Amino acid sequence: MADQEVGKVIHYYDKAMVAVVKLAKKIKAGDPLKVVKGENEFELTADSMQLNHEPISEGKPGEEVAIKVPSPAKEGAIVFKVEAA
């Protein structure tokens, strides 16, 4: 099954290594994600998610959630949920 688009990066905090993602679909803590912008791409597990500075275990469509990322994420990058092969 193909990876599923779940949202878009709308802001990135470089000192905290946190991307703010506007969600189009639901994601849960522990979901494998991929962030893609042009040639730049990296994968991560959504271990740390926050909404309004409060830890959450699930993000819903329309919410802007902060996700800790291992690499810089550019604004406008597309976030995909990685489907197991």
Secondary structure in CASP SS format (residue, H / E / C, confidence):
PFRMAT SS
TARGET T0000
AUTHOR 0000-0000-0000
METHOD secondary structure of the structure
MODEL  1
M C 1.00
A C 1.00
D C 1.00
Q E 1.00
E E 1.00
V E 1.00
G E 1.00
K E 1.00
V E 1.00
I E 1.00
H E 1.00
Y E 1.00
Y E 1.00
D C 1.00
K C 1.00
A C 1.00
M C 1.00
V E 1.00
A E 1.00
V E 1.00
V E 1.00
K E 1.00
L E 1.00
A C 1.00
K C 1.00
K C 1.00
I E 1.00
K E 1.00
A C 1.00
G C 1.00
D C 1.00
P E 1.00
L E 1.00
K E 1.00
V E 1.00
V E 1.00
K E 1.00
G C 1.00
E C 1.00
N E 1.00
E E 1.00
F E 1.00
E E 1.00
L E 1.00
T E 1.00
A C 1.00
D C 1.00
S C 1.00
M E 1.00
Q E 1.00
L E 1.00
N C 1.00
H C 1.00
E E 1.00
P E 1.00
I C 1.00
S C 1.00
E E 1.00
G E 1.00
K C 1.00
P C 1.00
G C 1.00
E C 1.00
E E 1.00
V E 1.00
A E 1.00
I E 1.00
K E 1.00
V C 1.00
P C 1.00
S C 1.00
P C 1.00
A C 1.00
K C 1.00
E C 1.00
G C 1.00
A C 1.00
I E 1.00
V E 1.00
F E 1.00
K E 1.00
V C 1.00
E C 1.00
A C 1.00
A C 1.00
END
